[in-house]
Amino acid sequence: MSPSNDVTFRLPRDRRSVPRARALLHAVLDTWGVGQETLDNAELVLSVLVTNALRVPVPGDRQVGVRIARSVVDGLLRLEVSDAGGGRPEAREPGEDETGGRGLLLVSALAHRWGCEQRAAGIGKTVFAELKAPDIVAEPAAREVAAVMVRAGQQVRVWGAWRAVRGVRVDQYAAGGPVVVLELDNGPALGVHATEPLAVQTGECSG
């Protein structure tokens, strides 16, 4: 998968991170043209993976990493959640008196494939799930996307003109949620909520 086909962000170890992750996923999959059934399944799977990562016993300042990626050719959606904890999650059959412990059974039922890998950099692990998504579409030359989807090298329509994006970063989460800061070729940096829609295009700027 090329870099233009994936989105990454980090979440604080806070219960509000689960609905935030779902909101960001929704914004990304709307851009990719994913159907409602795939969206519903992906939200359930991501909720389980993020919830499990938040329960891992690690220092409170360690964040949870999320990556949403697509393969148009294979018709697959890949969800990854990373944490700094050890061990490997396993789906298990909970006892009759247990009210929890069924999350990974749900992931196993909904995903085409899922598993756990050691993080490529740093300590901890990455739990991933791949869902079949034959309705995923390729990106048009100009489109409207959530701010979290914007990449350096693209153009964004702001202040009535197209501006080249020189850099993108996500600020620390606050009460209002994640803020994407766009470093532009002209004018001050632009800070917008991660799910706010922006018009983007590739290539040279036009008026």
Disulfide bonds with the S-S distance in Angstrom:
none
